Amino acid sequence: MVTTTMSLSLTLFFFLLVSTVSVTSTLRNLSPAAENKGVWCVANKKATDEQLQANIDWCCSFEGGFRDCTAINPGGPCFEPNTVRDHASYVMNLYYQNLGSTKEQCTFNGTGTQVRTNPSHGACVFISY
């Protein structure tokens, strides 16, 4: 019984130790994005609908990493306004936020721009880490 209790205590100790190291490492890895809190990536005014549709298709594809694009589908919180520009801005921002929030992650071949005004509207929330 003493051996079992001691073994269980050691297991719990190592679990807590590893968990603490893992959480600390994760927080350190988020620091570049955390420094950009309050910055979003959206479609710029010069981008055409064709370019923006290509951004949507890419961001929501295997190559683009399968961003969760359900929010821009009919019935989703970001479906309205139902424009290519609004939908592209949403998925471009997901890509940008999830890949480090660097200026380079928002270029999208000249169709993206960083903004400091939150583009969220209604139930449609644009994340910013």
N, C-alpha and C positions, 0 to 999 in steps of 0.2 A: 504494500500500500504506500509506503514512504517513497519507494522507487518510482511508482507511477505518479505520485503527486509531484515529486521533484522533476521528473521527465516532463510532465505537463507544464510546470512552472517555467522550465527552461525553454520549452517550445513557445510558450506565450511571450517570454522575454525576447527571443529572437524575432518573432513575428512583429512585435512592437518596434524593435530596433530597425528592422528592414522597412517597415511601413513608414517610420519617421524619415529615414534616409530617402525613400522613394518620393514622399511628398515634398521634401526639401529640394530634391533634384528637379522635380517637376516645376516647382515654383521658380527656380532659377532659370529653367528653360523658357518660361513664359515672360521673362523680364523684357525682351525687346518689344513684344506686343503690349505689355503693360505700360511701357514708356509711351506708347502711341495711343493710350486710352483717349477717346474723344476724337479719333480720326477714322473716317470711313472712306471707302473707295466706291465711286459711282461712275456711271457713264458720263462722258463729257459731251458738251453741246455739239461738237463737230462730228461725232460718230454717227454713221448712217444706221438705219434699221437693219440692213444686211450684215454690217459688221457686228452689231449688238446681238443679232440672232446667232451669229457664229460664236460669240462669247458664251451665250446661254448653252448652246449645243455642246461646246467644249467643256465648260465648267460642270455640266450635268452628265458628262460621259466618263467612261473608264479612264481615259487619258487625263481628264481634268480632276479625277479623284472622287467622282460621285458625290459632289456636294448635295446636301439634302434640298432638292428642288421642289419638294411637295408644296411649299408655301406659295409658289407662284402658279400652281395648278388651280383649275376652277374649284371654288369652295375654300381655297387656302387663304390664310390671313393677308397674303401679299398679292393676291390675284388682281385686285382692284387698286389703282386704275390698271385696266387691262391694256397696257402698252408694252411694246418691246423694250423701250428705254427703261421703264420702271422695273420690269422683270429682270433685265440685264443688270441693272444697278444692284438689285438684291443678291443675285448669284455671284456677281463680281466681288461684292463686299464679303460674302461668305468665303470665297477663295482667298481674298486678301487677308482677312482676319485669321483664317486657319493656317496660312503659310507664313506667318511671321510679321505681317503688317508693315512690310518695307515698301518704299516708293517703287522699287522694281516690280513688286508683286501687284501693283496697280496700273502698270502701263498698258497691258492688253493691246499691244501694237498701236499705241497712241489713242486708244478709245476710252481709257479710264483716267480719272483724276481723283486726288485726295481732297476731302472736304472736312471741315471742323464743325459744320452744322449737321446735327443728327437728322438723317433722312427718314427716320421712322415716322409712320403715320397710322393712326387708329391702332388696330391689332397687329399691324405689320412692324415688327421690331428688327431693326438692323443692328446686329451685334457689334460691339467694340470692346476688345480686350485691353 
